[in-house]
Amino acid sequence: MRIISNKALQEFADLHPQATAPLQEWRGKIRTVSVKSYAELKSLFNSVDKVGDYFVFNIAGNHYRLIAAIHFNTQTLYIRLIMTHKEYANGNLKSCF
């Protein structure tokens, strides 16, 4: 799957250096998959949830949340937002949903 854009991962990691390795691990794994549906994605990433039109990945044991739009037909994943679990729990999603 193609990721748009890695820049979002880098910018978040600059603010949260401890997130660098988990985010790059997620990136490495997602780049190697080709899935046709949410069910297939869920079988590979057990912690992913579908919220409306977006997919929420738990990163690093639920320390971070990555919110993405996925176009299965083109195998493209658009990173909409990355946040800490605390930010997500506080409902700071207005810029995404």
C-alpha positions in Angstrom: 0.0 0.0 0.0 1.3 3.5 -0.8 1.4 6.0 2.0 0.6 9.7 1.6 2.6 11.2 3.3 5.6 10.0 5.2 6.1 13.7 6.1 3.3 13.5 8.6 5.1 10.6 10.4 8.3 12.5 10.4 6.7 15.7 11.8 5.0 13.8 14.6 8.2 11.9 15.5 10.0 15.3 15.7 7.5 16.3 18.4 7.4 12.9 20.0 10.9 11.2 19.5 9.8 8.1 21.3 7.2 7.5 18.6 9.8 7.3 15.8 10.5 3.5 16.0 6.8 2.4 16.4 5.7 4.7 13.5 8.4 3.4 11.2 7.6 -0.2 12.2 3.9 0.5 11.3 5.0 2.2 8.0 7.2 -0.8 7.1 4.4 -3.2 7.6 1.6 -1.2 5.9 3.8 -0.7 2.8 4.1 -4.4 2.3 0.3 -5.2 2.4 -2.2 -5.3 -0.3 -5.7 -5.6 1.1 -9.1 -5.3 -0.6 -11.3 -4.5 2.4 -11.5 -3.5 6.0 -11.9 -7.1 7.0 -8.6 -8.0 5.4 -7.0 -5.0 7.0 -8.4 -6.0 10.4 -6.9 -9.5 10.0 -3.4 -8.0 9.6 -3.8 -5.1 12.0 -5.9 -6.4 14.9 -6.1 -3.0 16.6 -7.4 -1.0 13.7 -10.9 0.4 14.0 -13.2 1.9 11.4 -14.7 5.2 12.5 -17.0 6.7 9.8 -15.0 6.8 6.6 -11.6 6.7 8.4 -9.4 4.0 9.9 -7.8 4.4 13.3 -4.6 2.5 14.0 -3.4 2.1 17.6 0.4 2.5 17.5 2.9 1.4 20.2 0.5 -0.4 22.4 -2.1 2.3 22.2 0.2 5.2 23.0 -0.5 6.9 19.7 -3.4 7.0 17.2 -3.0 7.3 13.5 -6.1 8.2 11.5 -6.1 7.5 7.8 -8.3 7.4 4.8 -7.8 4.3 2.7 -8.7 3.8 -0.9 -8.5 0.0 -1.3 -9.1 0.2 -5.1 -5.8 2.2 -5.6 -4.0 0.8 -2.6 -3.4 4.3 -1.2 -3.5 5.3 2.4 -3.7 9.0 3.3 -2.6 10.0 6.8 -5.1 12.5 8.1 -3.8 12.9 11.7 -1.5 11.4 14.2 -2.0 12.1 17.9 -1.2 10.8 21.3 -3.7 8.6 23.1 -4.5 11.4 25.5 -5.3 13.8 22.6 -7.5 11.2 21.0 -9.3 10.5 24.3 -9.9 14.2 24.8 -11.7 14.3 21.5 -9.3 16.5 19.6 -10.5 15.1 16.2 -12.2 18.2 14.7 -9.6 18.6 12.0 -10.1 15.0 10.9 -13.8 14.0 11.1 
